[in-house]
Amino acid sequence: MINNIIAAINLNQVVVSRHARERAEERNLLIDGIYDSVTQGEIIKDYPTDTPYPSCLIYGHNEKGDPIHSVWAYNQDTGYAVLITVYRPDPNEWINWRIKKID
C-alpha cells in the first residue's frame, strides 16, 4: 500500500482530512514534511478492515529528522490517498518509534 500512497503523493492525488490538517497545525507539522516522511517511511501497522478503504500507520521522518506517524487510506478505484491523521509519536509510548508499548 505504501507504494500506492507514494505514487498518489507524487501525482498530487491526495485528500488531507480536516482532522489531519488540524492535527498538523497543532503539532507544527508541514504537509510537505508529512509527505516526505511517507516517501522515506515504512508501514508499521495495517488496518485492512477499515472502511471505506483499508488504511495503515506509516512511520517516517520529516526534513528536520523528527519522527512522524501518519495514518493513510488508499482508494484503489480513484488512485487517491487520504491522510487521516498525523502526530509526533511519544517516546514513552513507542519502542524505536515502531512498536507500541503495552501499559
C-alpha positions in Angstrom: 0.0 0.0 0.0 2.8 2.4 0.7 3.9 2.4 -2.9 0.4 3.4 -4.0 0.3 6.2 -1.4 3.7 7.5 -2.5 2.6 7.4 -6.2 -0.6 9.4 -5.2 1.6 11.9 -3.4 3.8 12.3 -6.4 0.8 12.8 -8.7 -0.8 15.3 -6.2 -3.7 12.9 -5.8 -4.1 13.3 -2.0 -7.0 14.3 0.1 -6.0 15.7 3.5 -8.8 15.4 6.0 -9.8 18.3 8.1 -8.8 16.4 11.2 -5.3 15.8 9.7 -4.9 19.5 8.8 -5.9 20.5 12.4 -3.5 18.0 14.0 -0.7 19.0 11.7 -1.2 22.7 12.6 -1.4 21.9 16.3 1.8 19.9 16.1 3.6 22.4 13.9 4.0 19.9 11.1 4.0 21.0 7.5 2.0 18.9 4.9 5.1 18.7 2.7 7.1 17.4 5.7 4.4 14.7 6.2 4.6 13.7 2.6 8.4 13.5 2.9 8.0 11.2 5.9 5.9 8.9 3.9 8.2 8.7 0.9 11.1 7.8 3.2 8.9 5.8 5.6 7.6 2.3 6.4 4.2 0.8 7.3 4.2 -0.2 10.9 0.6 -1.2 11.2 -2.1 -2.3 8.7 -5.8 -1.8 9.2 -7.2 -3.9 6.3 -10.8 -3.9 7.6 -11.1 -0.1 7.9 -13.9 1.5 5.9 -14.5 2.9 3.5 -10.9 2.0 2.5 -8.1 -0.1 4.1 -5.6 2.1 5.9 -2.2 1.9 7.5 0.1 3.7 10.1 3.3 4.9 8.5 6.4 5.9 10.4 8.9 8.2 8.9 10.9 11.4 9.4 10.4 14.9 8.2 13.1 17.2 6.8 14.3 18.0 10.3 14.7 14.4 11.2 11.7 14.4 13.6 9.8 11.1 13.8 6.2 11.3 12.4 3.4 8.9 12.5 0.6 9.3 9.9 -2.5 7.3 9.1 -3.4 6.9 5.5 -6.0 5.2 3.4 -5.9 4.4 -0.3 -8.8 4.4 -2.7 -7.9 1.7 -5.3 -10.7 2.9 -7.6 -9.6 6.5 -7.9 -5.9 6.3 -7.1 -6.3 8.9 -4.4 -4.6 8.7 -1.0 -6.3 10.1 2.1 -4.3 11.5 5.0 -6.5 10.7 8.0 -4.4 11.9 10.9 -0.8 12.7 11.9 1.1 13.1 15.1 4.6 13.1 16.7 4.9 9.8 18.5 5.6 10.0 22.2 9.0 8.2 23.0 7.4 6.9 26.3 4.8 5.1 24.3 6.9 3.6 21.4 9.9 1.4 21.1 12.1 2.7 18.2 9.0 4.6 17.0 7.7 1.3 15.6 6.3 -0.9 18.4 3.6 0.4 20.7 4.5 -0.2 24.4 1.9 -2.1 26.5 0.8 -0.4 29.6 
